Amino acid sequence: MSAPQSEPQARKPFLYVVVCASGIAGDVGKLITAAQEANWDVGVVVTPQGLGFIDATAVEAQTGYPIRSAWRQPGDPRPLPPADAIAVAPATFNTINKWAAGISDTLALGILCEAHGMGIPITALPYLNAAQAAHPAYARSLDVLREMGVLLGSYEPHKPKAGGGADRFRWEEALELLAPVVSRQA
Ligand SMILES: Cc1cc2nc3c(=O)[nH]c(=O)nc-3n(C[C@H](O)[C@H](O)[C@H](O)COP(=O)(O)O)c2cc1C
């Protein structure tokens, strides 16, 4: 009698969490935990400036994948599986404007600029102050990202120089915004 064939293990959907250089980036473990509880595997991509804001060792231990921040060398293997969805959290003023303008001078921006054309669902949770948000480029950038289908978080920019608004920043909103889009694709 032949041995029963075991079912191949279904791969979990893979979420890239793109982290920018913001004072709250160090709390990204909250989003990683929430995503893993919602059955995502998670890999983290961080901007070069953002590296100074996170505990890379803790993040890598939590995800089980190396953090990506720089481009790999030609011929090197890809460190992460392909993304089924991307959450940019926190999304800085700088990265939002560059992404909308099609600038690709960090690995994070390169991934984001390409992901749109590849049809990968993307959410972005901006975290910035009201003085940054008052710059006319910011509203234009959000319009462009909306036109691209990016699902934007609802955080209202905080007062500048007043301690930020970390208590109002809902990391889990990224998963709430992606949930209907990702299940429709499955
Ligand atoms: C302590 C500190 C906190 C910062 N927090 C924010 C922030 O919450 N949002 C933001 O847009 N920029 C913030 N900045 C400015 C960004 O770090 C800066 O614009 C940087 O160039 C962003 O790089 P990135 O978009 O490539 O991550 C902060 C800077 C410092 C030093």
The ligand as an SDF file (V2000), in Angstrom:
LIG
                    3D

 31 33  0  0  0  0  0  0  0  0999 V2000
   13.4980   62.3710   15.4640 C   0  0  0  0  0  0  0  0  0  0  0  0
   12.9140   62.5910   14.1050 C   0  0  0  0  0  0  0  0  0  0  0  0
   11.5990   62.2890   13.8920 C   0  0  0  0  0  0  0  0  0  0  0  0
   11.0350   62.4820   12.6320 C   0  0  0  0  0  0  0  0  0  0  0  0
    9.7230   62.1690   12.4450 N   0  0  0  0  0  0  0  0  0  0  0  0
    9.1630   62.3570   11.2440 C   0  0  0  0  0  0  0  0  0  0  0  0
    7.7980   62.0320   11.0440 C   0  0  0  0  0  0  0  0  0  0  0  0
    7.1080   61.5740   11.9490 O   0  0  0  0  0  0  0  0  0  0  0  0
    7.2640   62.2210    9.7990 N   0  0  0  0  0  0  0  0  0  0  0  0
    8.0000   62.7250    8.7680 C   0  0  0  0  0  0  0  0  0  0  0  0
    7.4540   62.8720    7.6630 O   0  0  0  0  0  0  0  0  0  0  0  0
    9.3040   63.0350    8.9280 N   0  0  0  0  0  0  0  0  0  0  0  0
    9.9010   62.8560   10.1310 C   0  0  0  0  0  0  0  0  0  0  0  0
   11.2170   63.1740   10.3070 N   0  0  0  0  0  0  0  0  0  0  0  0
   11.9900   63.6620    9.1550 C   0  0  0  0  0  0  0  0  0  0  0  0
   12.4390   62.4920    8.2770 C   0  0  0  0  0  0  0  0  0  0  0  0
   13.2080   61.5960    9.0460 O   0  0  0  0  0  0  0  0  0  0  0  0
   13.2710   62.9920    7.0750 C   0  0  0  0  0  0  0  0  0  0  0  0
   12.4350   63.7560    6.2170 O   0  0  0  0  0  0  0  0  0  0  0  0
   13.8820   61.8440    6.2870 C   0  0  0  0  0  0  0  0  0  0  0  0
   14.5950   62.3790    5.1900 O   0  0  0  0  0  0  0  0  0  0  0  0
   12.8330   60.8720    5.7800 C   0  0  0  0  0  0  0  0  0  0  0  0
   13.4880   59.8480    5.0740 O   0  0  0  0  0  0  0  0  0  0  0  0
   12.6750   58.6350    4.4160 P   0  0  0  0  0  0  0  0  0  0  0  0
   11.4170   59.2060    3.8680 O   0  0  0  0  0  0  0  0  0  0  0  0
   13.6060   58.1440    3.3210 O   0  0  0  0  0  0  0  0  0  0  0  0
   12.4770   57.6150    5.4700 O   0  0  0  0  0  0  0  0  0  0  0  0
   11.8150   62.9870   11.5630 C   0  0  0  0  0  0  0  0  0  0  0  0
   13.1560   63.2680   11.7870 C   0  0  0  0  0  0  0  0  0  0  0  0
   13.6930   63.0840   13.0390 C   0  0  0  0  0  0  0  0  0  0  0  0
   15.1590   63.3830   13.2430 C   0  0  0  0  0  0  0  0  0  0  0  0
  1  2  1  0
  2  3  1  0
  2 30  2  0
  3  4  2  0
  4  5  1  0
  4 28  1  0
  5  6  2  0
  6  7  1  0
  6 13  1  0
  7  8  2  0
  7  9  1  0
  9 10  1  0
 10 11  2  0
 10 12  1  0
 12 13  2  0
 13 14  1  0
 14 15  1  0
 14 28  1  0
 15 16  1  0
 16 17  1  0
 16 18  1  0
 18 19  1  0
 18 20  1  0
 20 21  1  0
 20 22  1  0
 22 23  1  0
 23 24  1  0
 24 25  2  0
 24 26  1  0
 24 27  1  0
 28 29  2  0
 29 30  1  0
 30 31  1  0
M  END
$$$$
